[in-house]
Amino acid sequence: MSKPTDITKLTFEEARDELAGVVANLESGGHSLETSLALWERGELLAAHCQQWLDSARKQIVTAESASE
């Protein structure tokens, strides 16, 4: 198994796609508890990273809208 990519270096799209893979992997089942927990933790970190990207984009939109008024 390769070493996981540093989440902070992922684009929104990369993190979203990896998160979708983690969810699919967990839903498929058949993993040990240890593996399932590691996947869950990675998924939580990916979800938080995606949320940071979305929050940043939302702030930029609000700033742009305020500047155009």
N, C-alpha and C positions, 0 to 999 in steps of 0.2 A: 504494500500500500504506500502511495507517495505521500509526502508531507503536505498537509493542507496549505493552500495559499493564504497569505496574510490578508485578512478580510479588509483591512483599511486600504489596501491597494486595488480593490475591486471597484469597477464601475457599478452603477446601479443595475444595469442590464446583466452583468456578470453575476452579481450577488443574487439578483432575482432568479436567474436561471439555476444557479447552484442550490438556492433554497427550494425551488420546485423539485430538483433532483433529490434533495434530502427528504422532502415530504413523501415523494413517491417511494423512496427506499424504505422509509419507516412504515408506510402503508403496506408494503409488500410483506412485511413481517419476516419471521424466521431468523431474527438476529438475537444474539445473546443480550442479556441485560446491559452489560458493559458497552457493547457496540451501540445499542439503542440509545443509551444515555449520551454517548459521545456524539451521535448524530443529532439528538435533540439539542444538546448544548451548541453545536455548530449552527443548527437552524435558528436558535434564539439569537445568536450573534449576527447571523446573516440578516434576519428580520430587523434587528435594531439598526444595522448599517443601512438597509434600504429605507427605513424610516428617517434616518438622518438625511439621506439624499432628498427625500420628499419634503421634509421640513425646510431644507435649504432652498429648494425650488419654489416652495410656497412663499418664503420670505422674499425671494427675488421678484416674484410676480407682484406681490403687494407693494414692494418698493417701486417697481416700474409703473404700476397703476397710480400710485401716489404722485409720482413725478410727472405723469401725463395730465394730471388734473389742474 
